[in-house]
């Protein structure tokens, strides 16, 4: 007997299925390659944009250095160097550069309350309490803390002894927390450290940040650039000093001799502590650059 021939229909169906599978695999591979290529292009563009933004920020730093150097050279020609709000370094800058935008602004840190002065004690503690009270810190209305107790805890964090002040906190309180830690017993180097001090919340820090700085304890307050809240903390009348600030500021140290005298100077009557002339100056050595660079999303090298 002759063998039966293989059915052609079954063979044709197998070939068609094989071809369809190959087409499906080829289509998947093509789509996957295209997708990965788009991801790579996007990633490369993002990295290039980030790199360009970093370079733009560096250019903002270079510009700030140039402006402050020019201001320093101009001060050398004066009998008494001063810094005020009418000088060029106070002008915010916003400019286009390539496919991005650079924004920069220089702030005078000696125009803010220096928290590290609390390490010296004395009137600095009362001034800090004034600042906290004027800013309504603690901001949580249900908190049992007061500006006095918060100031005491900041002092305990800065001083190198282990004796807590009134409502203060030292190592023995912080070691009971989880995780446990100890007081710094040194000056602050970053504002975020305040979050470690019992009673200070993130909301409090956000309110306080624009009005404080972390400088050497002996740094003086520049009256010509001091913020309104800082002036009030020092018991100085903003309404009497602000017009002088906006018209070029005080020109020589002798202009400040009446500050501790409420009858002649801008002291707020009844406000304590009485301003100490040695706390004030007219020159700044510490500045802060706030710079931001933005890049076009459709960045191309």
C-alpha positions in Angstrom: 0.0 0.0 0.0 1.1 3.5 -0.8 1.6 5.9 2.2 -1.0 8.7 2.5 0.4 12.1 1.6 0.7 14.7 4.5 -2.2 17.2 4.6 -1.2 20.4 2.9 -3.7 22.5 4.9 -2.0 21.5 8.2 1.4 22.4 6.8 0.2 25.8 5.5 -1.4 26.6 8.9 1.9 25.8 10.8 3.8 28.1 8.4 1.4 31.0 8.9 1.5 30.6 12.7 5.3 30.6 12.6 5.4 33.7 10.4 2.9 35.5 12.7 5.0 34.7 15.7 8.2 36.0 14.0 6.4 39.2 13.0 5.1 39.6 16.6 8.6 39.1 18.0 10.1 41.5 15.5 7.5 44.1 16.3 8.1 43.8 20.0 11.8 44.1 19.6 11.4 47.2 17.3 9.0 48.9 19.8 11.3 48.0 22.7 14.3 49.4 20.9 12.4 52.6 20.1 11.2 53.0 23.7 14.7 52.5 25.1 16.1 54.9 22.6 13.6 57.6 23.7 14.4 56.9 27.3 18.1 57.3 26.6 17.6 60.5 24.6 15.4 61.9 27.5 18.0 60.9 30.1 20.8 62.5 28.2 18.9 65.7 27.7 18.1 65.9 31.4 21.7 65.3 32.4 22.8 68.0 29.9 20.2 70.4 31.2 21.2 69.7 34.8 24.9 70.2 34.0 24.1 73.4 32.2 22.1 74.7 35.2 24.9 73.9 37.5 27.3 76.0 35.3 24.7 78.8 35.2 24.5 78.8 39.0 28.3 79.0 39.1 28.2 82.0 36.9 25.8 83.6 39.4 28.3 83.0 42.1 31.0 84.6 40.0 28.8 87.6 39.4 28.1 88.0 43.1 31.9 87.8 43.9 32.5 90.5 41.3 29.8 92.8 42.7 31.0 92.4 46.3 34.6 92.9 45.3 33.7 96.1 43.6 31.8 97.2 46.7 34.8 96.4 48.8 37.1 98.4 46.6 34.7 101.3 46.8 34.6 101.1 50.6 38.4 101.3 50.7 38.1 104.9 49.4 35.8 105.9 52.2 36.9 107.3 55.5 34.5 104.8 57.3 33.5 101.8 55.2 29.7 101.2 55.3 27.2 98.9 53.6 23.6 100.0 52.9 20.5 99.0 51.0 21.2 101.5 48.2 24.3 99.8 47.0 24.5 97.8 43.8 24.9 94.4 45.5 21.3 94.7 46.9 19.8 94.7 43.3 18.2 91.3 42.4 19.3 89.9 39.0 17.3 87.9 36.5 18.7 87.3 33.1 18.4 84.8 30.2 21.5 82.7 29.4 21.3 80.3 26.4 18.1 78.3 26.9 17.9 79.0 30.6 17.2 81.8 33.1 19.4 82.8 36.0 18.0 84.5 39.1 20.1 85.7 41.9 19.9 87.9 45.0 22.4 88.8 47.7 21.3 89.1 51.3 23.1 90.8 54.2 23.4 88.2 57.0 24.5 90.9 59.4 21.2 92.6 58.9 19.6 89.6 60.7 19.6 88.4 64.3 22.6 86.3 65.0 21.5 83.3 67.0 25.0 82.4 68.0 25.2 85.6 70.0 23.1 83.7 72.6 26.3 81.9 73.6 27.5 85.3 75.0 24.4 85.6 77.2 23.5 89.1 78.4 21.1 91.2 76.4 21.2 88.8 73.4 18.8 86.4 75.3 16.2 89.2 75.9 16.5 90.3 72.2 15.9 86.7 71.0 12.9 86.5 73.2 11.6 89.7 71.7 12.1 88.3 68.2 10.3 85.1 69.0 7.4 87.0 70.6 7.1 89.4 67.6 7.0 86.5 65.2 4.4 84.6 67.4 6.7 81.7 68.0 5.8 79.0 69.0 3.3 79.1 66.2 1.2 76.3 67.6 -1.5 78.0 69.7 -2.1 74.9 71.8 1.6 74.7 72.8 2.4 75.4 76.5 5.8 76.8 75.6 6.6 80.5 75.5 9.3 82.6 73.8 11.2 82.6 77.1 11.3 78.8 77.4 12.3 78.4 73.7 15.1 80.9 74.1 16.3 79.1 77.3 16.4 75.8 75.4 18.4 77.3 72.5 20.9 78.7 75.1 21.2 75.3 76.7 21.9 73.8 73.2 24.7 76.4 72.7 26.4 76.6 76.0 29.0 74.1 77.2 27.7 73.4 80.6 25.1 70.8 81.5 22.9 72.9 83.8 19.5 73.5 82.2 18.0 77.0 82.5 14.4 77.7 83.5 12.3 75.3 81.3 15.5 74.5 79.5 16.8 71.2 78.2 20.2 69.5 78.5 21.6 66.1 77.7 19.4 64.4 80.4 16.3 65.3 78.5 17.5 64.5 75.0 19.0 61.1 76.0 15.4 60.0 76.9 14.3 60.4 73.3 14.3 57.7 70.6 16.7 58.0 68.9 18.7 59.5 71.8 21.2 62.3 71.3 23.0 65.1 73.3 23.0 68.9 73.1 25.6 70.3 70.7 27.3 72.5 73.3 28.7 74.7 70.5 27.5 77.3 68.1 25.1 76.4 65.4 26.4 75.8 61.8 23.1 75.1 60.1 19.6 76.3 60.8 18.2 72.8 60.5 19.9 72.0 63.9 17.1 74.0 65.5 14.8 71.2 64.7 16.7 69.1 67.2 15.8 71.5 70.0 12.7 70.4 71.9 9.7 72.6 71.2 10.8 74.1 67.9 8.7 72.9 65.0 9.2 73.0 61.2 6.5 75.8 61.1 8.5 77.8 63.7 11.7 77.4 61.7 10.1 78.5 58.4 8.8 81.7 60.2 12.2 82.3 61.9 14.6 81.6 59.0 14.3 84.9 57.1 15.2 86.9 60.2 18.1 85.0 61.6 21.7 84.1 60.7 24.5 81.9 62.1 27.6 84.0 62.4 30.5 84.3 64.8 29.1 85.3 68.2 30.9 88.7 68.1 29.5 89.8 64.7 27.7 93.1 65.0 24.3 94.1 63.6 24.5 96.3 60.5 21.8 98.9 61.3 21.8 100.1 57.7 20.5 96.7 56.4 18.7 95.2 59.5 15.3 93.7 58.9 12.3 95.3 60.6 11.8 92.4 62.9 15.4 92.4 63.9 15.3 96.1 64.7 12.3 95.6 66.9 14.0 92.7 68.7 16.8 95.2 69.5 14.2 97.7 70.8 14.8 100.1 67.9 12.0 102.0 66.3 11.5 100.9 62.7 9.6 104.0 61.7 12.6 106.2 62.6 15.3 104.0 61.1 13.6 102.8 57.9 13.6 106.2 56.1 17.4 106.5 56.9 18.0 103.0 55.5 16.2 103.9 52.2 18.1 107.1 51.8 21.6 105.6 52.0 21.8 104.7 55.7 24.0 106.0 58.5 27.4 107.2 57.2 29.6 107.0 60.3 29.7 105.3 63.6 29.3 108.6 65.4 25.7 108.6 64.0 24.9 105.7 66.4 26.1 107.3 69.7 22.5 108.2 70.8 21.1 104.7 70.2 21.1 103.7 74.0 19.4 107.1 74.8 15.5 106.9 74.4 15.4 110.7 74.6 17.7 111.2 71.5 18.0 107.9 69.8 15.5 105.6 68.0 14.9 103.4 71.1 11.4 102.2 71.7 10.2 103.6 75.0 9.6 100.9 77.6 11.2 98.2 75.5 13.8 96.0 77.2 16.7 95.4 77.0 18.2 98.9 76.5 20.2 98.7 73.2 24.0 98.4 73.7 26.1 100.6 71.4 28.7 97.8 71.1 26.2 95.5 69.4 25.8 97.8 66.3 27.9 98.6 63.2 27.6 99.9 59.7 29.7 97.4 57.8 29.0 93.8 56.7 31.4 90.9 56.2 28.9 88.1 55.8 26.6 87.8 52.8 24.3 85.1 51.5 23.7 84.4 47.8 20.3 83.0 46.8 20.6 81.8 43.2 18.4 79.7 41.0 18.8 78.4 37.4 16.1 77.0 35.3 16.5 75.3 32.0 14.1 74.8 29.0 12.5 71.4 29.0 13.3 71.1 25.3 17.0 71.5 25.9 19.3 70.6 23.1 23.1 70.6 23.2 
